[in-house]
Amino acid sequence: MNGEPLPFEHGYPARQVVPGLYGFVSATKWVVDWEVTRFDRAQAYWTRRGWAEQAPIKTASRIDAPASFARVSAGEVLVAGTAWAQHRGIARVEVRADDGPWDDATLSEEYSIDTWRQWYWRWQASPGTHRLQVRATDRDGEVQTEMRVEPIPDGASGWHTRSITVV
């Protein structure tokens, strides 16, 4: 790691990552032995505990700023966050306030289709309590689903929502 032997805290002696799959499937640390097999012949540690055998990264986005329940001044508010869709990349991010129309956010330069993509949206905020939502569209045209599901068995989904107060 960074030209040095992998430290124990980061998974020494080896750390394996399979891009495009959630960490419980693909991020192996602290390898003590290997068993070479097939999906139909063995069940992995997390799948025995109810998680999916394969869990591809879903098209997703989140609002990082302002924080949940933040108090901000009326006028222009910068709303910002990240979006991701490994192996597909992010083509579009949209944000809205109070179930209004979706507005396109400004996307940062795309480093690669396998990395998070930052975005921001300038919002003219009026006093009151408001609900902000975000959704992303990947380069395959798949729009992030509105349906909320828990992380088990194959990753959470749903539009990320933040409530804020404008004073």
N, C-alpha and C positions, 0 to 999 in steps of 0.2 A: 504494500500500500504506500503510494508516494515514494517508490524506490526503496522501501524498507520491507523486511519480513512482516507479514500480517500480524498485528498484535492480538493477543488473546481476546481482548474486549471486542474486537471486530471479527471474531470467528476463527482464529488460528486453529488448525493449520491450513484450512481452506474455507473459502466462502464461495458458494455457487449461487448464481442468479440466472433465472430464465426470463429474459425480457418479454413483456406482454402478459404475464400472469401475476396474480396477486401474490404477496409475500408468503402466505401460508402454504402455497403450492411451490413457489420457486426460489425462495431465499433461504438457503441452507447454510447454517453456521455450525461450528464446532463438530466437524465431521470426525467420527471415531471409527466408522467402518462403512463400506459400500456393499450394497446388494444390487447386482444388475439383474433386472427382471422386466416384466411388462405390466401395464395397468390391469390386465385381466388376471394376473397371477399373484398380485400382492396388494395390500391395502396400506396406504401411508398413514403416518401418525395422526395427522389432522383429519383425514377422511374417516378414520375410526371414531372420531369425535364429532361427526356430523357435518363437516365441511365438504365442499365439492372436490371431486378428483381433478377437474380442470376448471380454472377460473380466469378466463381472459379479462383483462382490464376493460371496464366499461367506459364509454364516453361520459365524462364528468367535468364539473367545474365547481368552484367555490368562491365565496366572497371573503377576502381577508381583511379589508378595511372599507368602511369603519367597522369596529368591533360590534358584536351583538350588544344591544341595549345601550349603545353609545349615545351621548348627547352632543350634537353638532350644531353649529350656527347656521341660520337660514342663509340662502344664497347658493353659490356653487359649491358642491360637495364632490370630492373625488372618491369614487367607489372603485375598488381594485381587487384583483384576485388572480387565480390560476385556473387553467383548464388542461385536460390531458385525455389522450386516446392513443395509447401506445400502438405502434405499427401502422397507425392510420393518420395521426396528426390532427390538429385542430384547424378547421376552416373558418369558424365563426363563433363568436360569443355574443349573447344578447342579455340585456338586463332590463328590468322593469321595476316600477314602484307602484305599490297599491293596486295590483292586478290591472294596471294600465297597459298600453301597447308596449311591445318589445322594442328596444332600441339597440342598435349595433354598438358594441364596445370596440375600442381601439385595441388591436392586438400588437404585442411586441414582435420583434423579428423571431422567426422560428429557427431555433438552433438545430433541431432534428425532429422527426415525427415521433420519436420515442421519449421526448422530454416534455416536462410541463411547459405550458405557454402562458406568459403573463398577459393580463389585459387591464384596461381601465375604462371608466365611463364617467363623464362629467354630467352631474345632475343638478338641476335648479330646484333646490329643496325649499319648501314652504314650512312654516311652523306646524307642529303636530307630531303625532306618532305615525311612523310609516313602516311599511313592509317592503323590503327589497328582495328580488329573486334573480337568479342567474341560470342560464342554460347554455350548453355548448353544442355545436354541430361538428362532427368529424369530417375528414376529407372524403369519406365514403358516402356522405350525405345523411348519416345517422344522427338524429337529434336526441340529445340526452332526454331520457324518459322522466316524466313528471312523477310516476309512481314511486312512492317511498317503500323501500324494503330494508330490512335489517341486514347487517353484514353476513350473518350465517344464512345460507351455505356458500354463496359465491360473490360476496361483495355488496355493499350498500348501493342504493340508487335513490334518485329523486332530485328535484330542483333544490339547490341550497337557498335558504331563506334567512334573512337577518331583519330584526326589528330595531329601529333606531328612533330617537326623539330629536326633533329639530326645534331649536329655541330661537 
